[in-house]
Amino acid sequence: MIDVPGADAGEAVAAAWEGSGLAMPWPVKLSAEQAPYDGWDLIHIFDYDVPKNERRFVTAAAHRAAGQWTVVLLSMDRAVLEKRGGEIATIGDQFLPKGYERENFADRRPHRLDQARLDQLRAFVRESQAALQIPGISIGIVQDGEVVMAEGFGVRQLGKDAPVDADTLYLVASTTKAMTTLMLGRLVDAGKLQWQDPVLGLMPGFALGDAATTARVRVEHLVCACTGLPRQDYEWLMEFRDASADSTLASLAKMQPTSGFGELYQYSNPLASAGGYVGGHVYSPGVEKGAAYDRAMQELVFNPLGMTRTTFDFSQAQAGNHARPHALDIDAVNVVTGMDVNYAIRPMRPAGGAWSSVNDMLRYVQLELDRGLLPDGSRLVSEAVIDERRKAKVAIGNEGAYGMGLIVDRRWGLEAVGHGGSLFGYKSNMVWLPEHGVGAVILANSDQASPLLGPFQRRLIELLFDGVPEAAAEVEAAARTEQEYLASQRAGVERPAGQEAAAALANRYHHPALGELAVRREPDGRLVFDFGEWSSEVGSRVESDGAQTYVMLRPFFMGRAFVVVEKVDGKATRLAFRTNQQEYIFQAR
């Protein structure tokens, strides 16, 4: 971080790199102005075109306040960046202009969300929907035990007239985790398990890739994002056709922690899935683990809450009033996308496989606000369970923490509890303010909804507490940045892939964990990488270090690249596919 002079953001960043003594050999890939917040009157980011083999993320963010520029330079190995995200957030949480105090609502009472305030919220949702090109959004809000809003905006599918509403089903993704831990909590109340029970004692054969960590894992650790296991998603995203609850559990034995137990926030979907399957196994020991989990969720959560439309059955969900997934393609065209990749979550459904609606999700949120009581006054779950699930297990920055399938955020002097969800073409969030009796759910059928989730929460808080209006500007900036991002992904990528690059590929490649990669050369010249469960067109690009890469063009995976790391007689014999903390080498067959 460095204070520098400059007539504009570009000059300030150039001065910062020069003054820092850090080398900057790479060109700017993305330049975008962000929405101002936290007292800064202008924020501009610059991302750099770093060759894939560097495995490094480099960015600069110029902040201006009172005519003074402060530039943040970040140059970090991607594996470290992912592991240390919570610690980096700790710095960001306190990065404020001199003398500025963040808005604080701790001593304010919320307004009643009357029709005038709800109309302002509706206007914000409609304007955001248009700016971000989101086909359908469903919104629900409860206040003081009453549903004050439950409605839809837009359509279930582009090109069709059927509207979304409060009963429309969406794939709610990781919001499922909170409901899974509620099921575990009911088993705790029933004395069938305890949060501190060793998992090995409940499910013999359970194993992580590290024996010492395996021995230490208690039930609560499966759902706390605190065991040191890294995010390792592509092993279930690319190889899921024959996957099951048992194979999901078995896959954990191949996963090694990359940070100390309880040291850092690291999000693991397979581990959270194990939490649900352990609960199901305890509830119905003689039943297949997937079916046992489904039964436990139905009988312990969905039925008593009256969540009659919520289901893990993909066929059932898609047979009626449901929203189809959407995304912008590489050319910024809004398209209906296939469901193929989303089926990857079925064998891992405790971590994110539920379909639900606003009306159903509001029933869950109201239970949390009522501290475990059902509408008729009977108790579904103890207050001890409600409280324990919200206790911080690992920090996410200075203002937030992860509990058990729940995130607690204390920005602006408020305690906000909830969880978000993201799958391909579906985005969701639920949040409640326990001290103020307000909860909200937002479900959307587009990848473009990601930058709306946070601002929606902010806009709700603005209306409740007369906060400084910031949410609309944040959405406007995100809409601009999305177009600039897509342009940056197109830059330097040859489409269709160059003939020489295409000819260098073998017909098939293999990786033990990610499976088969078949290379298809279509009659129209397109080059396609087919992974069996799903496929993507790829373009070709030569990196600044000379490396040949094949860049996926499909929505959801756009920009992900395979790098040639070995050539024999002009043929690419080995391709590297890299995530932040993993490297997978595909070998030609």
Secondary structure, 3 states (H helix, E strand, C coil): CEEECCCCHHHHHHHHHHHHCCCCCCCEEEEEEECCCCCCCEEEEEEECCCHHHCEEEEEEEEEECCEEEEEEEEEEHHHHHHCHHHHHHHHHCCCCCCCCCCCCCCCCCCCCCHHHHHHHHHHHHHHHHHHCCCEEEEEEEECCEEEEEEEEEECCCCCCCECCCCCEEECHHHHHHHHHHHHHHHHHCCCCCCCCEHHHHCCCCCCCCHHHHHHCEHHHHCCCCCCCCCCCHHHHCCCCCCCHHHHHHHHHHCCCCCCCCCCCCCCHHHHHHHHHHHHHHHCCCCCHHHHHHHHHHHHHHHHHCCCCCECCHHHHCCCCECCCEEECCCCCEEECCCHHHHHHHHHHHHCCCEECHHHHHHHHHHHHCCCECCCCCECCCHHHHHHHHCCCEEECCCEEECCCCEEECHHHCCEEEEEEEECCEEEEEEEECCCCEEEEEEECCHHHHHHHHHHHHHHHHHHHCCCCCHHHHHHHHHHHHHHHHHHHHCCCECCCCHHHHHCECCEEEECCCEEEEEEECCCCCEEEECCCCEEEEEEEECCCCCEEEEECCCCCCCCEEEEEEEECCEEEEEEEECCCCEEEEEEC
